[in-house]
Amino acid sequence: HANFVEYVPLALLLLALLELSGLSAIWLWSLGGTLLFARVLHVIGLSQRSGYSFGRFWGTLLTWAVLVAMAVAGLWLALSVP
């Protein structure tokens, strides 16, 4: 699906960079698990009907929230280096 191709590679790259930067494993698992949950919700929402659906809305919102959280975590790690 086109949305998967647009967002998931970037998210996986951010996860890898956060891991290399030393982010705690609990945060990495939480972000990765939330991303997986968001993408599953999105697929369920798309398979039910076209237009607005609960799964499609929340799947998209959670995907963006995870991307923003990973970007903020990356900035926090970069700025906390002595």
N, C-alpha and C positions, 0 to 999 in steps of 0.2 A: 504494500500500500504506500502511496506517495507520502503521506504524513510520517510514516515510520522512517522512510529514507531521509526525510528532511531533518528530523530531530534526534533520532536514536544514535546515529554515528557521532554527532557532536556530544551527546550526553555520555557515551561510552569513552570518548576521548577525554572529557572533563573528569570522569571517574578515574581513569588511568593516571592523569596528571595529579589529581588529588592524592591518590595512593602513593605516587612517587614523591609527593611533597610531604608525606608523613601524616596525613589525616588518619585519625583513629578508625580502626576496623568497624566499630559499631556505627559510625557515621557513614562509612562507605556502604555497608550492608543496608542501612536504613534508606539511603538515597537510591541505591540500586533496586531495592525491593519496592519502594514507592514508585519508581519509574516503571517497573514491570507491572505493578497493579494498575497504574494510570493507563498504560498501553492496552492492557486487557479490557479495562472499562471502555476505552475508546472503541475497540473492535466490537464489543458487545453492543455499544450504542449505535455503531454504523450498521450492524447486521439486523437491528430491529426495524428501523425505518429511516427514511431520508429526512433531512431537516433536524430540528432540535430533538435531542433525547437526553435523558439523565446521564447515561454512560458516556455519550460523546462530549457533553459539556464538562463533566467532572474529569474525564480522562484528559482532555485538552488542558484544563486548568491545572491539574496535578502535574502534567508533563512540564508546563511552563514554570510552575512553582519549583520543581526539582532543578530545572536548568538555572533558575535565578539563585536558588540556594547553593548550588555548586559553584556558580560564579562568585557569590559573596564569600563562600568558604575559601576559594582560591585567592581572592583578594586579601582576605584576613590572614591566610598563611603567608602570602608574599610580603605583607606589610609588617608581620610579626617577626621577621628574620632580623636578628641584631646587626 
